[in-house]
Amino acid sequence: MKRRLAIPSLVAGMLVLGATAHPAIAQFPGHPGRFVARANGLTTFAKDGSHPRVLDLGTKLDGVSVEYPSYTPSGTAIVFDARPGSDIEIFRVRARGGTAKQLTHDTTDEWGAQQGPRGIVFVCIRPSSEEICTMHLDGSHVRRLTNNHAEDWNPKWSPDGSRIVFSSDRHGNHDIYSIKADGSGTRRLTRAAADELEPDYSPNGKRIVFWTDTAEPQLVVIDADGRHRNVLAVASPYPSDPRTPVWSPNGSRIAFGVANQIWTREPNDDTGAIKIVVTSGSDDNIGWQPLP
């Protein structure tokens, strides 16, 4: 079954992809803020699961399906994709809601965006395959980084902006790969029999979490170079796929979406530390807000 996956994590200065200044980011390790989930458009929750808040996205997106929300590194905005017409486009909205700004205006789908130190990385259709592209914060200067007759999905920036991690089926099933910010230096990080999907860098850039689509789907943590693979233990199988895993801004926990809930756990085999934070009203596309 095909899964379009992304979910689900800016330093002061100049963009390497263009001379556009951008705001200061939360320092890492940062402090965990609110969760955001694809639910009733976009809904945010306090880090303990309380105080749900449905975000206003503007009249253009009323009743429109929204996917793959992720907080910007400053924690002040959320990037997501939506289909307001015939194509999926990328938007950004303030963290407390408001009229969302449309960043792409293409005739093909563009989705799974994340804003990082060197602009926005996302999935683009070029022309019949799904590739990794980047653009400036205002949606200009789109640059294609990969060129494969394959599905390149779920791109995420490393915290320092030097590399991008993603999944690709270029050698059969989906494995985890990384590339430099200019598209060079491809590294294949996993070689598994099952699809491995939705990677996310830890706040210090040293580890990567993703989930593997085995008979009993699991979360996996590896070093950023692909070594020291650890399938995180569970006392019993998750009730559904542990989707869009994201690190907490301080690196102490991993959050993921399971069966319209948000779960968290430590990045180790301590099954007693697994918690269901949001018990209902969420979705499997989530993000975690970094605060200074």
Phi and psi in degrees as GROMACS dihedral restraints (atoms count N, CA, C in turn):
[ dihedral_restraints ]
;  ai    aj    ak    al  type     phi  dphi    fc
    3     4     5     6     1   -75.5    20    10
    4     5     6     7     1   134.0    20    10
    6     7     8     9     1  -122.4    20    10
    7     8     9    10     1   124.0    20    10
    9    10    11    12     1   -88.5    20    10
   10    11    12    13     1   115.1    20    10
   12    13    14    15     1  -127.7    20    10
   13    14    15    16     1   147.3    20    10
   15    16    17    18     1  -150.9    20    10
   16    17    18    19     1   -50.4    20    10
   30    31    32    33     1   -79.5    20    10
   31    32    33    34     1   150.3    20    10
   33    34    35    36     1   -65.1    20    10
   34    35    36    37     1   135.7    20    10
   36    37    38    39     1   147.1    20    10
   37    38    39    40     1  -151.0    20    10
   39    40    41    42     1  -113.8    20    10
   40    41    42    43     1   142.8    20    10
   42    43    44    45     1   -69.5    20    10
   43    44    45    46     1   133.6    20    10
   45    46    47    48     1   -67.4    20    10
   46    47    48    49     1   -30.5    20    10
   48    49    50    51     1   -79.0    20    10
   49    50    51    52     1    -0.5    20    10
   51    52    53    54     1   169.1    20    10
   52    53    54    55     1   162.0    20    10
   54    55    56    57     1   -85.2    20    10
   55    56    57    58     1    61.9    20    10
   57    58    59    60     1  -119.0    20    10
   58    59    60    61     1   120.4    20    10
   60    61    62    63     1   -73.2    20    10
   61    62    63    64     1   153.4    20    10
   63    64    65    66     1  -143.6    20    10
   64    65    66    67     1   162.5    20    10
   66    67    68    69     1   -73.0    20    10
   67    68    69    70     1   161.4    20    10
   69    70    71    72     1   -64.2    20    10
   70    71    72    73     1   149.0    20    10
   72    73    74    75     1  -106.6    20    10
   73    74    75    76     1   164.3    20    10
   75    76    77    78     1   -63.0    20    10
   76    77    78    79     1   142.4    20    10
   78    79    80    81     1   -76.6    20    10
   79    80    81    82     1   146.7    20    10
   81    82    83    84     1  -112.6    20    10
   82    83    84    85     1   136.2    20    10
   84    85    86    87     1   -71.7    20    10
   85    86    87    88     1   134.4    20    10
   87    88    89    90     1   -97.6    20    10
   88    89    90    91     1  -167.4    20    10
   90    91    92    93     1  -112.3    20    10
   91    92    93    94     1   138.9    20    10
   93    94    95    96     1   -67.4    20    10
   94    95    96    97     1   129.3    20    10
   96    97    98    99     1  -105.3    20    10
   97    98    99   100     1  -134.4    20    10
   99   100   101   102     1   -86.5    20    10
  100   101   102   103     1   156.9    20    10
  102   103   104   105     1   -88.1    20    10
  103   104   105   106     1   150.8    20    10
  105   106   107   108     1  -123.8    20    10
  106   107   108   109     1   141.8    20    10
  108   109   110   111     1  -140.4    20    10
  109   110   111   112     1   152.3    20    10
  111   112   113   114     1   -75.0    20    10
  112   113   114   115     1    98.2    20    10
  114   115   116   117     1  -161.2    20    10
  115   116   117   118     1   124.1    20    10
  117   118   119   120     1    53.4    20    10
  118   119   120   121     1    46.9    20    10
  120   121   122   123     1    87.0    20    10
  121   122   123   124     1  -104.5    20    10
  123   124   125   126     1  -127.6    20    10
  124   125   126   127     1   134.7    20    10
  126   127   128   129     1  -128.0    20    10
  127   128   129   130     1   136.0    20    10
  129   130   131   132     1  -109.0    20    10
  130   131   132   133     1   155.4    20    10
  132   133   134   135     1  -135.4    20    10
  133   134   135   136     1   147.6    20    10
  135   136   137   138     1   -61.9    20    10
  136   137   138   139     1   160.9    20    10
  138   139   140   141     1   -64.5    20    10
  139   140   141   142     1   -16.2    20    10
  141   142   143   144     1   -96.1    20    10
  142   143   144   145     1     6.8    20    10
  144   145   146   147     1    91.4    20    10
  145   146   147   148     1    -5.1    20    10
  147   148   149   150     1   -86.5    20    10
  148   149   150   151     1   176.1    20    10
  150   151   152   153     1    51.5    20    10
  151   152   153   154     1    59.6    20    10
  153   154   155   156     1   -63.7    20    10
  154   155   156   157     1   142.8    20    10
  156   157   158   159     1  -137.3    20    10
  157   158   159   160     1   114.0    20    10
  159   160   161   162     1   -79.1    20    10
  160   161   162   163     1   125.6    20    10
  162   163   164   165     1   -85.7    20    10
  163   164   165   166     1   137.3    20    10
  165   166   167   168     1   -76.4    20    10
  166   167   168   169     1   128.0    20    10
  168   169   170   171     1  -111.9    20    10
  169   170   171   172     1     1.0    20    10
  171   172   173   174     1    98.8    20    10
  172   173   174   175     1   157.3    20    10
  174   175   176   177     1   -63.9    20    10
  175   176   177   178     1   -28.9    20    10
  177   178   179   180     1   -60.9    20    10
  178   179   180   181     1   -28.6    20    10
  180   181   182   183     1  -107.9    20    10
  181   182   183   184     1    11.8    20    10
  183   184   185   186     1   -59.7    20    10
  184   185   186   187     1   123.7    20    10
  186   187   188   189     1    74.8    20    10
  187   188   189   190     1     6.3    20    10
  189   190   191   192     1   -91.4    20    10
  190   191   192   193     1   137.2    20    10
  192   193   194   195     1   -68.1    20    10
  193   194   195   196     1   134.1    20    10
  195   196   197   198     1  -119.2    20    10
  196   197   198   199     1   144.9    20    10
  198   199   200   201     1  -140.6    20    10
  199   200   201   202     1   160.5    20    10
  201   202   203   204     1    51.6    20    10
  202   203   204   205     1    57.4    20    10
  204   205   206   207     1   -76.1    20    10
  205   206   207   208     1   141.5    20    10
  207   208   209   210     1  -146.0    20    10
  208   209   210   211     1   140.6    20    10
  210   211   212   213     1   -73.6    20    10
  211   212   213   214     1   146.7    20    10
  213   214   215   216     1   -70.7    20    10
  214   215   216   217     1   158.0    20    10
  216   217   218   219     1   -59.9    20    10
  217   218   219   220     1   -22.7    20    10
  219   220   221   222     1   -76.3    20    10
  220   221   222   223     1   -15.9    20    10
  222   223   224   225     1    76.0    20    10
  223   224   225   226     1     4.7    20    10
  225   226   227   228     1   -96.7    20    10
  226   227   228   229     1    -6.8    20    10
  228   229   230   231     1  -149.3    20    10
  229   230   231   232     1   166.7    20    10
  231   232   233   234     1  -128.4    20    10
  232   233   234   235     1   131.7    20    10
  234   235   236   237     1  -102.3    20    10
  235   236   237   238     1   139.1    20    10
  237   238   239   240     1  -156.7    20    10
  238   239   240   241     1   173.6    20    10
  240   241   242   243     1  -123.4    20    10
  241   242   243   244     1   154.3    20    10
  243   244   245   246     1  -154.6    20    10
  244   245   246   247     1   160.9    20    10
  246   247   248   249     1  -115.8    20    10
  247   248   249   250     1    84.2    20    10
  249   250   251   252     1   -77.2    20    10
  250   251   252   253     1   -14.8    20    10
  252   253   254   255     1  -140.6    20    10
  253   254   255   256     1  -131.3    20    10
  255   256   257   258     1   -85.2    20    10
  256   257   258   259     1   -16.1    20    10
  258   259   260   261     1  -122.9    20    10
  259   260   261   262     1   154.9    20    10
  261   262   263   264     1   -84.2    20    10
  262   263   264   265     1   128.9    20    10
  264   265   266   267     1  -125.3    20    10
  265   266   267   268     1   166.3    20    10
  267   268   269   270     1  -104.3    20    10
  268   269   270   271     1   137.4    20    10
  270   271   272   273     1  -131.0    20    10
  271   272   273   274     1   162.2    20    10
  273   274   275   276     1  -136.1    20    10
  274   275   276   277     1   141.1    20    10
  276   277   278   279     1  -138.8    20    10
  277   278   279   280     1   151.6    20    10
  279   280   281   282     1   -59.7    20    10
  280   281   282   283     1   151.0    20    10
  282   283   284   285     1   -60.1    20    10
  283   284   285   286     1   -25.4    20    10
  285   286   287   288     1   -98.2    20    10
  286   287   288   289     1     7.2    20    10
  288   289   290   291     1    95.9    20    10
  289   290   291   292     1   174.0    20    10
  291   292   293   294     1   139.5    20    10
  292   293   294   295     1  -174.0    20    10
  294   295   296   297     1   -70.7    20    10
  295   296   297   298     1   118.3    20    10
  297   298   299   300     1   -72.1    20    10
  298   299   300   301     1   143.6    20    10
  300   301   302   303     1   -95.9    20    10
  301   302   303   304     1   126.5    20    10
  303   304   305   306     1   -80.3    20    10
  304   305   306   307     1   126.3    20    10
  306   307   308   309     1  -100.3    20    10
  307   308   309   310     1   -26.2    20    10
  309   310   311   312     1  -118.8    20    10
  310   311   312   313     1   150.3    20    10
  312   313   314   315     1  -142.7    20    10
  313   314   315   316     1    56.2    20    10
  315   316   317   318     1  -101.0    20    10
  316   317   318   319     1   171.0    20    10
  318   319   320   321     1   -96.7    20    10
  319   320   321   322     1     5.5    20    10
  321   322   323   324     1  -125.7    20    10
  322   323   324   325     1   164.7    20    10
  324   325   326   327     1   -69.0    20    10
  325   326   327   328     1   140.1    20    10
  327   328   329   330     1  -136.9    20    10
  328   329   330   331     1   127.0    20    10
  330   331   332   333     1  -154.5    20    10
  331   332   333   334     1   174.9    20    10
  333   334   335   336     1    64.4    20    10
  334   335   336   337     1    45.8    20    10
  336   337   338   339     1   -86.5    20    10
  337   338   339   340     1   150.4    20    10
  339   340   341   342     1  -141.4    20    10
  340   341   342   343     1   132.6    20    10
  342   343   344   345     1   -90.5    20    10
  343   344   345   346     1   134.6    20    10
  345   346   347   348     1  -145.0    20    10
  346   347   348   349     1  -164.2    20    10
  348   349   350   351     1   -63.7    20    10
  349   350   351   352     1   -22.0    20    10
  351   352   353   354     1  -121.0    20    10
  352   353   354   355     1    33.4    20    10
  354   355   356   357     1   107.8    20    10
  355   356   357   358     1  -148.4    20    10
  357   358   359   360     1  -115.8    20    10
  358   359   360   361     1   131.8    20    10
  360   361   362   363     1  -108.9    20    10
  361   362   363   364     1   143.6    20    10
  363   364   365   366     1  -160.3    20    10
  364   365   366   367     1   174.0    20    10
  366   367   368   369     1   -95.9    20    10
  367   368   369   370     1   131.2    20    10
  369   370   371   372     1  -128.4    20    10
  370   371   372   373     1   151.0    20    10
  372   373   374   375     1   -94.1    20    10
  373   374   375   376     1   116.5    20    10
  375   376   377   378     1  -144.1    20    10
  376   377   378   379     1    98.8    20    10
  378   379   380   381     1   -88.7    20    10
  379   380   381   382     1   -26.7    20    10
  381   382   383   384     1  -123.5    20    10
  382   383   384   385     1     6.9    20    10
  384   385   386   387     1  -120.9    20    10
  385   386   387   388     1   163.4    20    10
  387   388   389   390     1  -100.1    20    10
  388   389   390   391     1   116.0    20    10
  390   391   392   393     1  -116.6    20    10
  391   392   393   394     1   170.5    20    10
  393   394   395   396     1   -97.3    20    10
  394   395   396   397     1   127.3    20    10
  396   397   398   399     1  -128.7    20    10
  397   398   399   400     1   160.8    20    10
  399   400   401   402     1  -128.2    20    10
  400   401   402   403     1   162.2    20    10
  402   403   404   405     1  -154.7    20    10
  403   404   405   406     1   165.5    20    10
  405   406   407   408     1   -69.0    20    10
  406   407   408   409     1   168.9    20    10
  408   409   410   411     1   -64.0    20    10
  409   410   411   412     1   -23.6    20    10
  411   412   413   414     1   -91.9    20    10
  412   413   414   415     1     4.9    20    10
  414   415   416   417     1    91.7    20    10
  415   416   417   418     1    -1.1    20    10
  417   418   419   420     1   -88.1    20    10
  418   419   420   421     1   172.3    20    10
  420   421   422   423     1    54.4    20    10
  421   422   423   424     1    54.9    20    10
  423   424   425   426     1   -69.0    20    10
  424   425   426   427     1   132.1    20    10
  426   427   428   429     1  -130.9    20    10
  427   428   429   430     1   127.9    20    10
  429   430   431   432     1   -86.7    20    10
  430   431   432   433     1   129.2    20    10
  432   433   434   435     1  -102.9    20    10
  433   434   435   436     1   -28.1    20    10
  435   436   437   438     1  -117.7    20    10
  436   437   438   439     1   159.7    20    10
  438   439   440   441     1  -149.6    20    10
  439   440   441   442     1    84.7    20    10
  441   442   443   444     1  -138.2    20    10
  442   443   444   445     1   151.0    20    10
  444   445   446   447     1   -86.2    20    10
  445   446   447   448     1    68.8    20    10
  447   448   449   450     1  -154.6    20    10
  448   449   450   451     1   175.8    20    10
  450   451   452   453     1  -100.2    20    10
  451   452   453   454     1   106.1    20    10
  453   454   455   456     1  -100.8    20    10
  454   455   456   457     1   116.2    20    10
  456   457   458   459     1  -125.1    20    10
  457   458   459   460     1   166.3    20    10
  459   460   461   462     1    58.2    20    10
  460   461   462   463     1    48.5    20    10
  462   463   464   465     1   -72.7    20    10
  463   464   465   466     1   141.3    20    10
  465   466   467   468     1  -139.7    20    10
  466   467   468   469     1   137.1    20    10
  468   469   470   471     1   -72.2    20    10
  469   470   471   472     1   146.0    20    10
  471   472   473   474     1   -71.1    20    10
  472   473   474   475     1   154.3    20    10
  474   475   476   477     1   -57.6    20    10
  475   476   477   478     1   -30.5    20    10
  477   478   479   480     1   -90.9    20    10
  478   479   480   481     1     1.0    20    10
  480   481   482   483     1    75.7    20    10
  481   482   483   484     1     9.4    20    10
  483   484   485   486     1   -82.8    20    10
  484   485   486   487     1   -26.1    20    10
  486   487   488   489     1  -140.1    20    10
  487   488   489   490     1   165.4    20    10
  489   490   491   492     1  -128.5    20    10
  490   491   492   493     1   130.2    20    10
  492   493   494   495     1  -104.4    20    10
  493   494   495   496     1   146.6    20    10
  495   496   497   498     1  -161.7    20    10
  496   497   498   499     1   171.8    20    10
  498   499   500   501     1  -108.6    20    10
  499   500   501   502     1   151.5    20    10
  501   502   503   504     1  -152.8    20    10
  502   503   504   505     1   146.9    20    10
  504   505   506   507     1  -104.9    20    10
  505   506   507   508     1    26.0    20    10
  507   508   509   510     1   -63.2    20    10
  508   509   510   511     1   -17.7    20    10
  510   511   512   513     1  -120.4    20    10
  511   512   513   514     1    29.4    20    10
  513   514   515   516     1   120.2    20    10
  514   515   516   517     1  -109.7    20    10
  516   517   518   519     1   -78.7    20    10
  517   518   519   520     1   171.6    20    10
  519   520   521   522     1   -73.9    20    10
  520   521   522   523     1   124.7    20    10
  522   523   524   525     1  -120.4    20    10
  523   524   525   526     1   173.8    20    10
  525   526   527   528     1   -96.6    20    10
  526   527   528   529     1   132.2    20    10
  528   529   530   531     1  -130.4    20    10
  529   530   531   532     1   163.0    20    10
  531   532   533   534     1  -139.4    20    10
  532   533   534   535     1   153.9    20    10
  534   535   536   537     1  -136.3    20    10
  535   536   537   538     1   161.4    20    10
  537   538   539   540     1   -70.3    20    10
  538   539   540   541     1   166.4    20    10
  540   541   542   543     1   -63.5    20    10
  541   542   543   544     1   -19.8    20    10
  543   544   545   546     1   -96.1    20    10
  544   545   546   547     1     4.8    20    10
  546   547   548   549     1    94.0    20    10
  547   548   549   550     1    -6.8    20    10
  549   550   551   552     1   -88.6    20    10
  550   551   552   553     1   178.3    20    10
  552   553   554   555     1    65.5    20    10
  553   554   555   556     1    44.8    20    10
  555   556   557   558     1   -64.5    20    10
  556   557   558   559     1   132.6    20    10
  558   559   560   561     1  -125.8    20    10
  559   560   561   562     1   129.3    20    10
  561   562   563   564     1   -90.5    20    10
  562   563   564   565     1   119.0    20    10
  564   565   566   567     1   -96.9    20    10
  565   566   567   568     1   -25.4    20    10
  567   568   569   570     1  -133.4    20    10
  568   569   570   571     1   155.4    20    10
  570   571   572   573     1  -141.8    20    10
  571   572   573   574     1    85.2    20    10
  573   574   575   576     1  -119.3    20    10
  574   575   576   577     1   161.2    20    10
  576   577   578   579     1   -78.7    20    10
  577   578   579   580     1   -22.8    20    10
  579   580   581   582     1  -108.0    20    10
  580   581   582   583     1   160.2    20    10
  582   583   584   585     1   -61.6    20    10
  583   584   585   586     1   139.0    20    10
  585   586   587   588     1  -124.5    20    10
  586   587   588   589     1   127.6    20    10
  588   589   590   591     1  -140.7    20    10
  589   590   591   592     1   158.9    20    10
  591   592   593   594     1    55.2    20    10
  592   593   594   595     1    60.3    20    10
  594   595   596   597     1   -75.9    20    10
  595   596   597   598     1   157.1    20    10
  597   598   599   600     1  -149.6    20    10
  598   599   600   601     1   133.6    20    10
  600   601   602   603     1   -75.8    20    10
  601   602   603   604     1   143.9    20    10
  603   604   605   606     1   -68.5    20    10
  604   605   606   607     1   158.0    20    10
  606   607   608   609     1   -58.0    20    10
  607   608   609   610     1   -27.6    20    10
  609   610   611   612     1   -91.0    20    10
  610   611   612   613     1     1.0    20    10
  612   613   614   615     1    75.4    20    10
  613   614   615   616     1     5.9    20    10
  615   616   617   618     1   -91.2    20    10
  616   617   618   619     1   -20.7    20    10
  618   619   620   621     1  -133.1    20    10
  619   620   621   622     1   162.5    20    10
  621   622   623   624     1  -133.3    20    10
  622   623   624   625     1   135.4    20    10
  624   625   626   627     1  -112.4    20    10
  625   626   627   628     1   147.0    20    10
  627   628   629   630     1  -157.5    20    10
  628   629   630   631     1   174.9    20    10
  630   631   632   633     1  -119.6    20    10
  631   632   633   634     1   150.5    20    10
  633   634   635   636     1  -115.7    20    10
  634   635   636   637     1   132.3    20    10
  636   637   638   639     1   -88.5    20    10
  637   638   639   640     1    59.4    20    10
  639   640   641   642     1   -84.4    20    10
  640   641   642   643     1  -179.3    20    10
  642   643   644   645     1   -56.0    20    10
  643   644   645   646     1   -37.5    20    10
  645   646   647   648     1  -119.5    20    10
  646   647   648   649     1    93.6    20    10
  648   649   650   651     1   -54.1    20    10
  649   650   651   652     1   141.6    20    10
  651   652   653   654     1  -132.7    20    10
  652   653   654   655     1   159.6    20    10
  654   655   656   657     1   -91.2    20    10
  655   656   657   658     1   142.7    20    10
  657   658   659   660     1  -130.3    20    10
  658   659   660   661     1   138.9    20    10
  660   661   662   663     1  -119.6    20    10
  661   662   663   664     1   131.8    20    10
  663   664   665   666     1  -129.3    20    10
  664   665   666   667     1   161.9    20    10
  666   667   668   669     1   -66.9    20    10
  667   668   669   670     1   159.8    20    10
  669   670   671   672     1   -63.6    20    10
  670   671   672   673     1   -18.5    20    10
  672   673   674   675     1   -95.4    20    10
  673   674   675   676     1     6.6    20    10
  675   676   677   678     1    94.0    20    10
  676   677   678   679     1    -6.7    20    10
  678   679   680   681     1   -84.3    20    10
  679   680   681   682     1   171.3    20    10
  681   682   683   684     1    54.1    20    10
  682   683   684   685     1    58.6    20    10
  684   685   686   687     1   -70.7    20    10
  685   686   687   688     1   129.8    20    10
  687   688   689   690     1  -132.9    20    10
  688   689   690   691     1   113.1    20    10
  690   691   692   693     1   -80.4    20    10
  691   692   693   694     1   116.7    20    10
  693   694   695   696     1   -71.0    20    10
  694   695   696   697     1   127.4    20    10
  696   697   698   699     1   -68.0    20    10
  697   698   699   700     1   149.3    20    10
  699   700   701   702     1  -133.6    20    10
  700   701   702   703     1   148.5    20    10
  702   703   704   705     1   -73.4    20    10
  703   704   705   706     1   -32.3    20    10
  705   706   707   708     1  -149.3    20    10
  706   707   708   709     1   158.7    20    10
  708   709   710   711     1   -59.4    20    10
  709   710   711   712     1   146.2    20    10
  711   712   713   714     1   -60.7    20    10
  712   713   714   715     1   146.5    20    10
  714   715   716   717     1   -69.1    20    10
  715   716   717   718     1   -16.0    20    10
  717   718   719   720     1  -158.9    20    10
  718   719   720   721     1  -178.2    20    10
  720   721   722   723     1   -57.9    20    10
  721   722   723   724     1   134.7    20    10
  723   724   725   726     1   -82.0    20    10
  724   725   726   727     1    81.9    20    10
  726   727   728   729     1   -80.9    20    10
  727   728   729   730     1   159.4    20    10
  729   730   731   732     1    37.9    20    10
  730   731   732   733     1    58.1    20    10
  732   733   734   735     1   -64.9    20    10
  733   734   735   736     1   135.7    20    10
  735   736   737   738     1  -134.6    20    10
  736   737   738   739     1   143.1    20    10
  738   739   740   741     1   -76.9    20    10
  739   740   741   742     1   146.9    20    10
  741   742   743   744     1   -66.7    20    10
  742   743   744   745     1   151.4    20    10
  744   745   746   747     1   -59.8    20    10
  745   746   747   748     1   -20.9    20    10
  747   748   749   750     1   -97.0    20    10
  748   749   750   751     1     1.8    20    10
  750   751   752   753     1    76.8    20    10
  751   752   753   754     1     6.2    20    10
  753   754   755   756     1   -86.5    20    10
  754   755   756   757     1   -21.8    20    10
  756   757   758   759     1  -141.3    20    10
  757   758   759   760     1   165.5    20    10
  759   760   761   762     1  -123.2    20    10
  760   761   762   763     1   130.9    20    10
  762   763   764   765     1  -106.7    20    10
  763   764   765   766     1   151.1    20    10
  765   766   767   768     1  -157.8    20    10
  766   767   768   769     1   159.0    20    10
  768   769   770   771     1   -97.8    20    10
  769   770   771   772     1   129.7    20    10
  771   772   773   774     1  -137.1    20    10
  772   773   774   775     1   117.5    20    10
  774   775   776   777     1    49.1    20    10
  775   776   777   778     1    53.9    20    10
  777   778   779   780     1    62.9    20    10
  778   779   780   781     1    24.5    20    10
  780   781   782   783     1  -127.6    20    10
  781   782   783   784     1   163.3    20    10
  783   784   785   786     1  -113.5    20    10
  784   785   786   787     1   122.0    20    10
  786   787   788   789     1  -109.2    20    10
  787   788   789   790     1   154.7    20    10
  789   790   791   792     1  -134.5    20    10
  790   791   792   793     1   156.9    20    10
  792   793   794   795     1  -156.1    20    10
  793   794   795   796     1   163.4    20    10
  795   796   797   798     1   -76.2    20    10
  796   797   798   799     1   154.5    20    10
  798   799   800   801     1   -80.7    20    10
  799   800   801   802     1    50.2    20    10
  801   802   803   804     1  -151.2    20    10
  802   803   804   805     1  -166.7    20    10
  804   805   806   807     1   -94.7    20    10
  805   806   807   808     1    18.8    20    10
  807   808   809   810     1   -78.9    20    10
  808   809   810   811     1    93.0    20    10
  810   811   812   813     1   -69.3    20    10
  811   812   813   814     1   -21.0    20    10
  813   814   815   816     1   -72.1    20    10
  814   815   816   817     1   -13.9    20    10
  816   817   818   819     1   -93.8    20    10
  817   818   819   820     1     4.5    20    10
  819   820   821   822     1   -75.8    20    10
  820   821   822   823     1   128.9    20    10
  822   823   824   825     1  -130.4    20    10
  823   824   825   826     1   143.9    20    10
  825   826   827   828     1   -95.7    20    10
  826   827   828   829     1   109.0    20    10
  828   829   830   831     1   -87.8    20    10
  829   830   831   832     1   -47.7    20    10
  831   832   833   834     1  -109.8    20    10
  832   833   834   835     1   115.4    20    10
  834   835   836   837     1   -85.1    20    10
  835   836   837   838     1   -20.2    20    10
  837   838   839   840     1  -163.4    20    10
  838   839   840   841     1   164.5    20    10
  840   841   842   843     1    81.9    20    10
  841   842   843   844     1     9.7    20    10
  843   844   845   846     1  -104.8    20    10
  844   845   846   847     1  -156.6    20    10
  846   847   848   849     1  -157.4    20    10
  847   848   849   850     1   177.1    20    10
  849   850   851   852     1   -87.5    20    10
  850   851   852   853     1     0.2    20    10
  852   853   854   855     1  -101.9    20    10
  853   854   855   856     1   111.1    20    10
  855   856   857   858     1  -136.5    20    10
  856   857   858   859     1   163.2    20    10
  858   859   860   861     1  -142.0    20    10
  859   860   861   862     1   164.9    20    10
  861   862   863   864     1  -129.9    20    10
  862   863   864   865     1   125.3    20    10
  864   865   866   867     1   -77.4    20    10
  865   866   867   868     1   128.5    20    10
  867   868   869   870     1   -88.3    20    10
  868   869   870   871     1   137.5    20    10
  870   871   872   873     1  -122.4    20    10
  871   872   873   874     1   150.1    20    10
